[in-house]
């Protein structure tokens, strides 16, 4: 382009030959249209498109559940009570008493029937027995003389020297002398028996439990119990049971007794069930016979598990059963997989689990664990546990 021949308009703009001004206007229009398109695209991206809606997915806690069904569960009655000698024998003074010279046994010692437990001084009684023995000899001598006189009289009566009346008197004298011999013998036997009762003896074989006498002590029939014994060493537990637990409980039922503070259990069986109920405590006593063992100390406290029959009921692990101030309960999965509380009554607790006496039919989905972290009405994702095997 030859700028020397170019012309300019009044505003000083370059005037192109052949309509240059028109092409400039068209260029501006194109630029404006592009700008409008760009602005429209930007507005569409900003305001025209909607962000995808993000839905919140609720995370439900997984809860292990099981349907317990019903099983034949042994009826186990739990009870507490005291230990005692099955047949306790209090031993005291059987005779007139006196000064105790020796005590021959200690608590925990086994003794036989009639064995001397303590001796009492018998010096006076011994002299009395000697005197009675001497009287027997005197009576025998008198009886011998009377018998000799009677024999001679029998020989003379036939000759007429003695009348039959004299013979009868001599016979009576002889009989009286023989009677005095028997009286003296009985008196000596009585005194010997009294002397024998001075010693304190065991009425039967058994275990000495207590000793309340010492040498030098003066004892009499009013001294009370000096020794306590367990006949044959046999022990028992006197278990206190409620009226409901006593129903159906009979003699011969097996039991397991564990003294308080110990871990060793002892097998026994119920040998007597109380025929009455205490009016104040509403309890009765079941007496459980036990064999002797040094760990079974009379007067101690013990717990017992008495197995009496069996019943069909649901059984759950201990983790499934919860408790609060309202009592025992479990959580079950109700409609809509929501947690529901179900109050239950607990039965026997064994190594296999907890028997549910009432409150469950066995068809419910029961929460097995983590119940303490759940609330009634809470929705969960139940996971059925494999309870086979």
C-alpha positions in Angstrom: 0.0 0.0 0.0 1.3 3.5 -1.0 0.8 5.5 2.1 1.8 8.7 0.3 -1.4 8.6 -1.7 -3.6 7.6 1.2 -6.2 9.9 2.4 -7.6 10.6 5.9 -11.0 11.5 7.0 -12.0 14.4 9.2 -11.3 12.4 12.4 -7.8 11.5 11.3 -8.6 7.8 10.5 -7.2 6.2 7.5 -9.6 6.1 4.7 -9.0 2.9 2.6 -10.0 3.0 -1.0 -12.9 0.9 -2.0 -14.9 0.9 1.3 -12.2 0.2 4.0 -14.4 1.8 6.6 -17.1 -0.9 6.1 -14.7 -3.8 6.6 -13.4 -2.2 9.9 -17.0 -2.1 11.2 -17.6 -5.7 10.2 -14.4 -6.7 12.2 -15.7 -5.0 15.3 -19.0 -6.8 14.9 -17.3 -10.2 14.7 -15.2 -9.5 17.8 -18.3 -8.4 19.7 -20.2 -11.5 18.6 -17.3 -13.8 19.7 -17.2 -12.0 23.1 -20.9 -12.4 23.5 -20.6 -16.2 22.8 -17.8 -16.5 25.2 -19.7 -14.7 27.9 -22.7 -16.9 27.3 -20.6 -20.1 27.5 -19.1 -18.9 30.7 -22.5 -18.1 32.2 -23.8 -21.5 31.1 -21.0 -23.3 32.8 -21.4 -21.2 36.0 -25.2 -21.0 36.2 -26.5 -23.4 33.7 -25.1 -26.7 34.9 -26.2 -28.3 38.3 -23.7 -30.1 40.5 -24.6 -33.8 41.0 -26.5 -34.3 44.2 -24.5 -36.3 46.8 -26.6 -38.7 48.7 -25.6 -39.5 52.3 -25.4 -43.3 52.9 -26.1 -44.3 56.5 -23.5 -46.6 58.1 -25.4 -49.2 60.2 -23.5 -51.0 62.9 -23.1 -54.8 62.4 -24.6 -56.7 65.3 -24.1 -60.5 65.8 -27.4 -62.2 66.6 -28.6 -65.8 67.0 -31.9 -67.6 67.3 -31.4 -69.7 70.5 -34.3 -72.1 70.0 -35.1 -74.4 73.0 -32.9 -77.0 74.6 -33.2 -79.6 77.4 -31.4 -77.7 80.2 -30.7 -79.3 83.6 -32.5 -77.5 86.4 -29.8 -76.2 88.6 -30.7 -74.5 91.9 -28.2 -72.2 93.4 -28.2 -71.8 97.2 -26.0 -70.7 100.1 -25.8 -71.9 103.6 -23.6 -73.1 106.5 -21.6 -76.2 107.0 -22.2 -78.4 110.0 -21.7 -81.9 111.4 -24.5 -84.1 110.0 -24.9 -85.7 113.4 -23.3 -83.5 116.1 -22.8 -85.2 119.4 -22.4 -83.0 122.5 -20.4 -84.9 125.2 -20.6 -84.0 128.9 -20.4 -85.6 132.3 -22.5 -88.7 132.6 -21.6 -89.4 136.2 -21.3 -87.4 139.4 -18.2 -85.6 138.2 -15.2 -84.5 140.1 -11.7 -83.2 139.4 -10.4 -83.7 135.8 -7.0 -85.3 136.0 -6.3 -85.7 132.2 -7.6 -84.7 128.8 -6.6 -87.2 126.2 -7.8 -85.8 122.9 -7.6 -82.6 120.8 -10.0 -81.1 118.3 -9.6 -82.7 114.8 -8.7 -86.1 116.3 -10.6 -89.3 115.4 -11.8 -91.4 118.3 -13.5 -94.8 118.6 -16.8 -95.6 120.3 -16.3 -95.7 124.1 -12.8 -94.2 124.0 -11.9 -92.2 127.0 -11.7 -88.4 126.3 -10.9 -87.2 129.8 -10.4 -88.8 133.2 -11.8 -87.7 136.5 -10.2 -88.3 139.9 -11.7 -91.4 141.6 -9.7 -91.9 144.8 -12.8 -91.7 147.0 -14.9 -93.8 144.7 -12.2 -96.5 144.6 -12.2 -96.8 148.4 -16.0 -97.1 148.4 -15.7 -99.9 145.8 -13.2 -101.7 148.0 -15.5 -101.4 151.0 -18.3 -102.9 149.0 -16.1 -105.7 147.8 -15.3 -106.5 151.4 -18.9 -106.6 152.4 -19.5 -109.2 149.7 -16.9 -111.4 151.4 -18.6 -110.9 154.8 -22.0 -111.8 153.3 -20.5 -114.9 151.6 -19.0 -116.0 154.9 -22.3 -115.6 156.7 -24.0 -117.5 153.9 -21.5 -120.4 154.2 -22.0 -120.7 158.0 -25.8 -120.6 157.5 -25.5 -123.3 154.9 -23.4 -125.5 157.2 -25.8 -125.1 160.1 -28.7 -126.0 157.8 -26.9 -129.2 156.6 -26.3 -130.4 160.2 -29.8 -129.6 161.1 -31.1 -131.8 158.3 -29.1 -134.7 159.7 -30.4 -134.2 163.2 -34.0 -133.7 162.4 -34.4 -137.3 161.3 -33.1 -138.4 164.7 -35.6 -136.2 166.5 -33.0 -133.8 168.1 -34.2 -130.8 166.1 -37.8 -130.0 165.3 -39.0 -129.2 161.8 -39.6 -125.6 162.9 -35.9 -125.2 163.8 -35.0 -126.6 160.4 -37.2 -124.0 158.7 -35.6 -121.2 160.7 -32.1 -122.3 159.7 -33.2 -122.6 156.1 -34.5 -119.0 156.2 -31.3 -117.8 157.8 -29.3 -119.5 155.0 -31.5 -117.9 152.3 -31.2 -114.4 154.0 -27.4 -114.8 154.0 -27.4 -115.7 150.3 -29.6 -112.7 149.6 -27.2 -110.4 151.4 -24.4 -111.7 149.2 -26.4 -110.7 146.1 -27.2 -107.3 147.6 -23.5 -106.7 148.3 -22.6 -107.8 144.8 -25.2 -105.4 143.3 -23.9 -102.5 145.4 -20.4 -103.2 144.2 -21.6 -103.4 140.6 -23.4 -100.1 141.0 -20.3 -98.4 142.4 -18.1 -99.9 139.7 -20.6 -98.5 137.1 -20.5 -95.1 138.7 -16.7 -95.2 138.7 -16.7 -96.1 135.1 -19.0 -93.1 134.3 -16.5 -90.8 135.9 -14.4 -91.0 132.8 -15.7 -88.9 129.9 -16.1 -91.2 126.9 -17.0 -90.9 123.2 -20.6 -92.1 122.7 -19.7 -93.3 119.1 -16.8 -93.2 116.7 -16.3 -89.9 115.1 -14.3 -86.6 114.8 -13.6 -84.4 117.8 -14.7 -80.8 116.9 -14.3 -78.8 120.1 -12.8 -79.3 123.6 -14.0 -77.1 126.5 -12.3 -78.8 129.5 -8.8 -78.7 131.0 -7.0 -80.7 133.7 -7.7 -79.4 137.2 -11.2 -78.3 136.3 -14.1 -79.4 138.6 -16.9 -80.9 136.5 -20.4 -82.2 137.2 -23.6 -83.1 135.5 -24.4 -79.4 135.3 -21.1 -78.4 133.6 -22.7 -78.6 130.2 -20.9 -79.7 127.0 -17.2 -80.5 127.3 -16.6 -81.9 123.9 -18.4 -81.8 120.5 -18.1 -84.6 118.0 -19.2 -85.3 114.5 -20.5 -88.8 114.4 -18.5 -90.8 111.8 -16.9 -87.5 110.6 -19.9 -86.9 108.4 -20.6 -83.3 107.4 -23.5 -81.5 105.7 -24.5 -78.2 104.2 -27.7 -76.6 105.3 -28.8 -74.9 102.2 -31.5 -72.2 102.5 -33.9 -72.4 99.5 -37.0 -70.4 98.5 -40.4 -72.0 98.4 -40.3 -72.2 94.6 -36.9 -74.0 94.6 -38.1 -76.5 97.2 -40.9 -77.7 94.8 -40.0 -81.0 93.3 -36.7 -81.2 95.3 -36.4 -84.7 96.8 -34.0 -86.9 98.7 -31.1 -88.3 96.7 -30.7 -85.3 94.4 -27.1 -84.6 93.6 -25.3 -81.4 94.6 -22.0 -79.7 94.3 -20.8 -77.7 97.4 -18.0 -75.1 97.3 -16.8 -73.5 100.6 -16.5 -69.7 100.5 -13.0 -68.6 99.7 -12.0 -72.0 98.2 -12.0 -73.3 94.6 -12.4 -77.0 95.4 -15.9 -78.4 95.1 -17.3 -81.4 96.9 -19.9 -83.9 95.7 -22.9 -84.5 97.9 -26.6 -85.4 97.8 -29.7 -84.1 99.5 -30.6 -86.4 102.4 -33.3 -84.3 104.0 -35.7 -81.6 102.9 -37.3 -79.4 105.5 -41.0 -80.1 105.9 -41.7 -76.5 107.0 -41.1 -73.0 105.7 -39.8 -70.2 107.9 -42.7 -67.7 108.3 -40.3 -64.7 108.3 -37.7 -65.6 105.7 -40.1 -67.7 103.5 -37.3 -70.2 103.1 -36.8 -73.9 103.9 -33.6 -76.0 104.5 -32.3 -78.7 102.3 -29.6 -80.7 104.1 -26.8 -81.9 101.8 -24.8 -84.9 103.1 -21.0 -84.7 102.5 -18.1 -87.0 103.2 -15.4 -85.9 105.6 -12.7 -83.6 104.3 -10.5 -81.2 106.3 -11.6 -78.3 104.0 -15.2 -78.7 105.2 -15.2 -76.9 108.5 -18.4 -76.8 110.5 -19.7 -73.3 111.0 -18.2 -72.1 107.7 -20.2 -70.7 104.8 -20.6 -72.4 101.4 -22.4 -72.2 98.1 -24.2 -75.1 96.5 -25.5 -76.0 93.0 -28.3 -78.6 93.2 -29.2 -80.4 90.0 -32.9 -81.3 90.2 -34.4 -82.6 86.9 -34.3 -80.8 83.6 -36.5 -78.3 81.7 -36.8 -77.2 78.0 -35.8 -73.5 77.7 -33.7 -71.2 75.5 -30.1 -70.9 76.4 -27.8 -67.9 75.7 -24.1 -67.1 76.3 -23.6 -64.9 79.4 -22.6 -61.9 77.2 -26.1 -61.8 75.8 -27.8 -61.2 79.2 -27.6 -57.7 80.6 -29.0 -56.3 83.8 -29.9 -52.9 85.3 -32.1 -51.6 88.1 -35.1 -53.1 86.4 -33.7 -56.6 86.3 -32.2 -58.9 83.7 -32.9 -58.3 80.0 -31.7 -59.0 76.4 -31.8 -57.1 73.2 -33.6 -58.6 70.3 -34.0 -57.5 66.6 -37.5 -56.4 65.9 -39.3 -55.1 62.9 -37.2 -53.0 60.6 -34.0 -54.4 62.1 -34.5 -52.1 65.2 -33.3 -52.9 68.7 -36.0 -53.9 71.2 -35.5 -54.6 74.9 -37.0 -57.9 76.3 -37.1 -58.5 80.1 -36.2 -62.1 81.0 -35.9 -64.3 84.1 -32.6 -66.1 84.3 -32.6 -69.8 85.2 -29.6 -72.1 85.7 -26.1 -70.8 84.8 -23.8 -73.5 83.6 -20.6 -73.8 81.5 -22.9 -74.1 78.5 -24.5 -70.7 79.1 -27.5 -69.1 80.8 -30.9 -70.7 80.7 -33.8 -68.3 80.2 -36.6 -69.4 82.4 -39.1 -66.9 81.0 -39.3 -63.9 78.6 -38.2 -65.7 75.4 -39.8 -68.3 73.2 -36.5 -69.2 71.4 -37.5 -67.9 68.0 -36.3 -64.3 68.5 -33.1 -62.9 67.0 -31.1 -62.2 70.1 -28.1 -59.9 70.2 -25.2 -62.0 71.5 -22.7 -59.2 72.4 -22.1 -55.5 72.4 -25.6 -55.0 73.9 -24.2 -52.3 76.3 -23.5 -50.0 73.3 -27.0 -50.3 71.8 -30.2 -48.5 72.6 -33.9 -49.5 72.0 -35.1 -48.2 68.7 -31.7 -48.1 67.1 -31.4 -49.6 63.6 -28.7 -52.1 63.0 -27.4 -54.5 60.5 -27.9 -58.0 62.0 -25.4 -60.7 61.3 -26.5 -64.2 62.1 -23.9 -66.2 64.0 -23.1 -69.8 63.2 -24.1 -71.7 66.3 -23.7 -75.2 64.9 -21.2 -77.6 66.5 
